[in-house]
Amino acid sequence: KEGFLYSGHHEMVNQSTVTEFLLQGFSDVQELQILHFLVFLVIYLAALVSNLLIIIAIAIDHHLHTPMYFFLGNLSFLDVCYISVTVPKSMVNSLNNTRLISFFGCAAQLYFGITFAFAEVTLLTAMAYDRYVAICHPLRYSSWISSCIYSLCHTANIFLLPFCGSNVVDQFFCDIPQLLKLSCADTSANEIVVIVLSALVGLFFFISIFVSYIHIFSAVLRIPSAQGRYKSFSTCLPHLLVFSLFISTGIYMYLRQGSASSPYQGTMAAVLYTVVSPIINPLIYSLRNQEIKEALGKILSKMFFTKNLFTY
């Protein structure tokens, strides 16, 4: 059976067909691995609880059965899925003092990571492009279909390549740039595909954001009331901040390849757009909403004081 021969630090000393990958760990010290597990566990549980509460509130409160809250429910569902693609595997590896991920597990992680990231950016762009569209005509199945097709293109582009050299992934999850570096074939054509697809999609999102916020800010500046301008800016600016954080860290991850920057800088950038965003989104979009807060208050009261939650 083909396999690898490793040294004590899991470094490969002979070449064979890759059947598994080694993800980058946050530390080789067992105590720091446990600390990483605990930190990620707290963040993961906070993201799950906050987003799932929003989904439950929207699902069982009939007053929230409107297009705007349908949109926010989709965003929370995306956040739960997106953070679940990368964080649990990283936590399990830290707890078990291992870095292994199977070949097909890596492919699945790449596919679903791109799917949920693309769907989330699509929804955030829709909000920036037109608040009216986000409220009255939210993107439904079309955004999911486009996300699946887009991620399938990238995943096929990567995993049709042969992997027969090093299997050490320079990241704590499977991502496109790091996997391209591991292929033992010429990846020039594959890199062009990645660049073209990413550039086309990125350009569409950038133009949509840029044009929409020109119209938004020009409209807000025409509001005669200072309080009205403040309220409008307080709604738009957090969205712009979160979207900018998500996009800028993702772009940095792809542009830094081949540069002399520290791998830990790339890891921290990846943490921002894969771990931090799903926990910030509920705070920005839903938990500041008075109707959501009232619905959550009623739900929590029923959870603690009654047994039948769904007689809402």
C-alpha positions as CSV (number, residue, x, y, z in Angstrom):
1,K,0.0,0.0,0.0
2,E,1.3,3.4,-0.9
3,G,2.0,5.8,1.9
4,F,4.3,8.2,3.6
5,L,7.3,7.9,5.8
6,Y,7.4,10.7,8.4
7,S,9.9,11.9,10.9
8,G,9.0,12.8,14.4
9,H,7.6,16.1,13.2
10,H,5.5,14.5,10.4
11,E,7.9,15.7,7.7
12,M,7.7,13.6,4.6
13,V,10.9,11.9,3.5
14,N,9.7,10.0,0.4
15,Q,7.3,10.7,-2.4
16,S,4.0,8.9,-3.0
17,T,0.4,9.7,-4.0
18,V,-1.1,11.9,-1.4
19,T,-4.0,10.3,0.5
20,E,-4.2,12.8,3.4
21,F,-3.0,16.3,4.3
22,L,-1.4,17.9,7.3
23,L,-3.0,21.2,8.4
24,Q,-1.0,23.9,10.0
25,G,-1.3,24.0,13.7
26,F,-1.4,27.0,15.9
27,S,1.4,25.6,18.1
28,D,3.5,22.5,18.7
29,V,3.1,22.9,22.4
30,Q,0.4,20.8,23.9
31,E,-0.7,23.4,26.4
32,L,-1.1,26.0,23.7
33,Q,-3.1,23.6,21.6
34,I,-5.5,23.1,24.5
35,L,-5.7,26.9,24.8
36,H,-6.5,27.2,21.1
37,F,-9.2,24.5,21.5
38,L,-10.8,26.4,24.4
39,V,-10.7,29.8,22.6
40,F,-12.1,28.4,19.4
41,L,-14.7,26.4,21.5
42,V,-16.0,29.6,23.1
43,I,-16.1,31.5,19.8
44,Y,-17.8,28.6,18.1
45,L,-20.4,28.2,20.8
46,A,-21.1,31.9,20.8
47,A,-21.6,32.0,17.1
48,L,-23.8,28.9,17.1
49,V,-26.0,30.1,20.0
50,S,-26.4,33.7,18.7
51,N,-27.2,32.6,15.1
52,L,-29.4,29.7,16.1
53,L,-31.4,31.9,18.4
54,I,-32.0,34.3,15.6
55,I,-33.1,31.5,13.3
56,I,-35.5,30.1,15.9
57,A,-36.9,33.6,16.7
58,I,-37.6,34.3,13.0
59,A,-39.0,30.8,12.5
60,I,-41.5,30.7,15.4
61,D,-42.5,34.4,15.7
62,H,-45.2,35.1,13.1
63,H,-44.5,38.9,13.4
64,L,-41.1,38.2,11.9
65,H,-42.4,36.4,8.8
66,T,-41.4,39.2,6.5
67,P,-38.9,39.3,3.6
68,M,-36.4,41.3,5.7
69,Y,-36.3,38.8,8.5
70,F,-36.3,35.9,6.0
71,F,-33.1,37.5,4.7
72,L,-31.6,37.8,8.2
73,G,-32.5,34.2,8.9
74,N,-30.6,33.1,5.8
75,L,-27.6,35.1,6.9
76,S,-27.5,33.5,10.3
77,F,-27.9,30.1,8.7
78,L,-24.9,30.8,6.4
79,D,-22.8,32.0,9.4
80,V,-23.6,28.7,11.2
81,C,-22.6,26.6,8.2
82,Y,-19.6,28.7,7.3
83,I,-17.9,28.6,10.7
84,S,-18.8,24.9,11.0
85,V,-16.7,24.1,7.9
86,T,-13.3,25.0,9.4
87,V,-13.5,25.5,13.2
88,P,-14.6,22.0,14.5
89,K,-11.9,20.2,12.6
90,S,-9.3,22.6,13.8
91,M,-10.5,22.1,17.4
92,V,-10.6,18.3,17.2
93,N,-7.1,18.3,15.8
94,S,-5.8,20.5,18.6
95,L,-7.5,18.3,21.2
96,N,-6.1,15.1,19.7
97,N,-2.6,16.6,19.1
98,T,-2.8,15.8,15.3
99,R,-2.8,17.7,12.1
100,L,-4.3,15.1,9.8
101,I,-7.2,15.6,7.4
102,S,-8.2,13.1,4.8
103,F,-8.0,13.8,1.0
104,F,-11.7,13.8,0.6
105,G,-12.2,15.7,3.8
106,C,-9.9,18.4,2.5
107,A,-11.9,18.5,-0.8
108,A,-15.2,18.7,1.1
109,Q,-13.8,21.5,3.3
110,L,-12.7,23.5,0.3
111,Y,-16.0,23.0,-1.5
112,F,-18.3,23.9,1.3
113,G,-16.0,26.7,2.5
114,I,-16.2,28.4,-0.9
115,T,-19.9,27.7,-1.2
116,F,-20.9,29.4,2.1
117,A,-18.4,32.2,1.7
118,F,-19.6,33.0,-1.8
119,A,-23.3,32.8,-0.7
120,E,-22.6,35.1,2.3
121,V,-20.8,37.7,0.1
122,T,-23.7,37.6,-2.3
123,L,-26.2,38.3,0.4
124,L,-24.1,41.1,1.9
125,T,-23.6,42.6,-1.6
126,A,-27.4,42.5,-2.1
127,M,-27.8,44.5,1.1
128,A,-25.3,47.1,0.0
129,Y,-26.6,47.3,-3.6
130,D,-30.1,48.1,-2.6
131,R,-31.7,48.1,0.8
132,Y,-35.1,47.9,-0.9
133,V,-34.0,44.7,-2.8
134,A,-32.7,43.2,0.4
135,I,-36.0,43.9,2.2
136,C,-38.6,43.2,-0.5
137,H,-36.9,40.9,-3.0
138,P,-34.2,38.9,-1.1
139,L,-32.1,36.5,-3.1
140,R,-33.4,33.0,-2.4
141,Y,-32.4,29.8,-4.2
142,S,-30.5,31.6,-7.0
143,S,-27.8,32.7,-4.6
144,W,-27.4,29.1,-3.3
145,I,-27.2,27.7,-6.9
146,S,-24.6,30.2,-8.0
147,S,-22.6,29.5,-4.9
148,C,-22.6,25.8,-5.5
149,I,-21.6,26.2,-9.1
150,Y,-18.8,28.7,-8.2
151,S,-17.3,26.4,-5.5
152,L,-17.6,23.3,-7.7
153,C,-15.5,25.1,-10.4
154,H,-12.8,25.9,-7.9
155,T,-12.9,22.5,-6.2
156,A,-12.7,20.6,-9.5
157,N,-9.9,22.9,-10.6
158,I,-7.8,22.0,-7.6
159,F,-8.6,18.3,-7.0
160,L,-8.2,17.2,-10.6
161,L,-4.5,18.0,-10.0
162,P,-2.2,15.2,-8.9
163,F,-0.8,15.4,-5.3
164,C,2.4,13.4,-4.9
165,G,4.8,15.6,-3.1
166,S,4.5,17.3,0.3
167,N,1.1,17.1,2.0
168,V,1.7,19.9,4.5
169,V,-1.0,22.5,4.1
170,D,0.2,26.0,5.2
171,Q,-3.1,26.9,6.8
172,F,-5.4,25.5,9.5
173,F,-8.0,24.6,6.9
174,C,-7.9,23.6,3.2
175,D,-7.8,26.6,1.0
176,I,-7.0,27.2,-2.7
177,P,-3.6,28.9,-2.6
178,Q,-2.1,26.5,-0.2
179,L,-3.3,23.4,-2.1
180,L,-2.0,24.8,-5.4
181,K,1.5,24.9,-3.9
182,L,1.3,21.2,-3.0
183,S,0.5,19.8,-6.5
184,C,3.4,18.0,-8.2
185,A,2.1,19.2,-11.7
186,D,2.3,22.5,-13.5
187,T,-0.4,24.6,-12.0
188,S,-0.1,27.6,-14.3
189,A,-3.4,27.0,-16.1
190,N,-5.1,26.3,-12.8
191,E,-3.8,29.5,-11.3
192,I,-5.2,31.4,-14.3
193,V,-8.6,29.8,-13.7
194,V,-8.5,30.8,-10.0
195,I,-7.5,34.4,-10.9
196,V,-10.0,34.9,-13.6
197,L,-12.9,33.4,-11.6
198,S,-12.0,35.3,-8.5
199,A,-11.4,38.6,-10.4
200,L,-14.7,38.5,-12.2
201,V,-16.7,37.7,-9.1
202,G,-14.7,40.2,-7.0
203,L,-15.1,42.9,-9.6
204,F,-18.8,42.4,-9.7
205,F,-19.0,42.7,-5.9
206,F,-16.7,45.7,-5.7
207,I,-18.6,47.6,-8.4
208,S,-22.0,46.8,-6.7
209,I,-20.7,47.9,-3.3
210,F,-19.1,51.1,-4.7
211,V,-22.1,52.2,-6.8
212,S,-24.6,51.4,-4.1
213,Y,-22.8,53.3,-1.4
214,I,-22.3,56.4,-3.6
215,H,-26.1,56.5,-3.9
216,I,-26.6,55.7,-0.2
217,F,-24.2,58.4,1.1
218,S,-25.5,61.0,-1.4
219,A,-29.1,60.3,-0.3
220,V,-28.1,60.4,3.4
221,L,-26.3,63.7,3.1
222,R,-29.5,65.2,1.7
223,I,-31.5,64.3,4.8
224,P,-32.2,67.6,6.6
225,S,-32.3,66.1,10.1
226,A,-29.0,65.5,11.8
227,Q,-30.7,62.7,13.8
228,G,-32.0,61.1,10.5
229,R,-28.5,61.3,9.0
230,Y,-27.0,59.7,12.1
231,K,-29.6,56.9,12.1
232,S,-28.9,56.1,8.5
233,F,-25.1,56.1,8.9
234,S,-25.4,53.9,12.0
235,T,-27.2,51.4,9.9
236,C,-25.0,51.5,6.8
237,L,-21.5,51.9,8.3
238,P,-21.4,48.7,10.3
239,H,-22.4,46.7,7.2
240,L,-19.7,48.4,5.2
241,L,-17.2,47.7,7.9
242,V,-18.0,43.9,8.2
243,F,-18.1,43.5,4.4
244,S,-14.7,45.3,4.1
245,L,-13.2,43.1,6.8
246,F,-14.5,39.9,5.1
247,I,-13.3,40.9,1.6
248,S,-10.0,42.6,2.5
249,T,-8.7,39.7,4.6
250,G,-9.8,37.2,1.9
251,I,-8.0,39.2,-0.8
252,Y,-4.9,39.5,1.4
253,M,-4.8,35.7,1.8
254,Y,-4.7,35.2,-2.0
255,L,-2.3,38.1,-2.8
256,R,0.2,37.2,-0.1
257,Q,1.2,33.9,-1.8
258,G,4.8,33.9,-2.7
259,S,5.5,37.0,-0.6
260,A,7.9,37.1,2.3
261,S,5.1,37.8,4.9
262,S,4.9,35.5,7.9
263,P,2.7,32.5,7.7
264,Y,1.2,33.5,11.0
265,Q,0.0,36.8,9.4
266,G,-1.9,34.7,6.9
267,T,-3.3,32.5,9.7
268,M,-4.6,35.6,11.6
269,A,-6.1,37.0,8.4
270,A,-7.9,33.6,7.8
271,V,-9.2,33.6,11.3
272,L,-10.7,37.1,10.7
273,Y,-12.8,36.0,7.7
274,T,-13.6,32.4,8.7
275,V,-14.1,32.7,12.5
276,V,-14.7,36.4,13.5
277,S,-17.2,37.3,10.7
278,P,-19.8,34.7,11.7
279,I,-19.8,36.0,15.3
280,I,-19.9,39.7,14.3
281,N,-22.8,39.4,11.8
282,P,-25.5,38.7,14.4
283,L,-24.4,41.6,16.4
284,I,-24.4,44.0,13.4
285,Y,-27.5,42.8,11.5
286,S,-29.9,41.2,14.0
287,L,-29.2,41.6,17.7
288,R,-29.5,45.4,17.4
289,N,-33.0,45.1,16.0
290,Q,-35.7,45.9,18.6
291,E,-38.1,43.3,17.2
292,I,-35.5,40.6,17.2
293,K,-34.5,41.4,20.8
294,E,-38.2,41.3,21.9
295,A,-38.7,38.0,20.1
296,L,-35.5,36.5,21.7
297,G,-36.7,37.7,25.1
298,K,-40.0,35.9,24.7
299,I,-38.2,32.8,23.5
300,L,-35.7,32.7,26.4
301,S,-38.6,33.3,28.9
302,K,-40.5,30.3,27.4
303,M,-37.3,28.2,27.5
304,F,-36.7,28.8,31.2
305,F,-40.2,29.0,32.5
306,T,-42.3,26.7,30.2
307,K,-41.7,23.4,28.5
308,N,-43.5,24.0,25.2
309,L,-41.5,26.5,23.2
310,F,-43.4,26.1,20.0
311,T,-46.7,27.3,21.3
312,Y,-45.4,30.8,20.5
